[in-house]
Amino acid sequence: MGQFYIAADTHIKHSMINWVGYCFLMGVLLFSGSLYLLSITGIRWLGMVTPLGGILLLSGWLLLVVLARKHARLRLKAD
């Protein structure tokens, strides 16, 4: 029965890991990119975009922790 539970949860894990990747990618682009462009161009409103990138980076880490805990819990149930 444990194998079925893990197999049924596989799609959820892949979907969550995709969200982790999207959060990291967009977070790095917005956070680092806005700071880089701000320093080169001097366009001050780019500084308002930087916290959004930080929030996305933190969200990516949080999702990764949730996914790792869920995976560890499923491994314990399977054993």
N, C-alpha and C positions, 0 to 999 in steps of 0.2 A: 504494500500500500504506500510505503514511503517513496518508492520510485515514481508512482503516479503523481504524488503531491509535488515532487520536485519538477517533473516534466510539465505539469500544469502551470507551474510558476515560472518556467523558463522565459515565456514571452514578456512577463512583467519585468524580469531582471534585464532583458535586453532593451526594453523600452526605457527603463530607469537609467541604464548606463548610457543610452543615447542622450538623455536629458542632462546627465552629468557632463558629457562632452560638449553639448551645446552651451551650457552655462559657463564652462571653462573658456571655450573659444570666444564667445561673445563678451565675457568678462575681461579677458585679456585684451581683446580688440578695443573695447570701449575705455577701459581703465588706462592701459598703456598708450593706446592710440590718441586718446584725448589729451593726455599729458604731453606726449611728443608733439602733437600739432599745436598745442597751446604754447609750448616753448619756442617753436619755430615761427609760427605766424603771429602770435600775440593776440589771437581772437579770444577774448575773455570768457565768452559764454561757453566755450569748450570745457571750462572748469566745472560747469554744472553737470556735465555728462559723466565726469570721473566717478562720482559716488554710485551711479548706476552700474558701472563696471565692477566696482567693489562689491556691490550687493550680489551681482551675478556670480562673482568668484566665490563669495561666501556660500551662496546657494548651492553651487557645484560641490563644495566640500561637504556641506550638510547632506546633500543627496547621496554622496559617496559613502558617508558614514552610515546612513540609513540602509543603503544597499548592502554594505559589508555586514552589518548586524543581522539583517534579514537572512543573508546567505549563511552566516554562522549558525543561526537558529535552525535553518532547514537542514544543515549538515548534522547537527546534534539529533534532530528528529529522525533522520535517515539511519543513523547508527544505532 
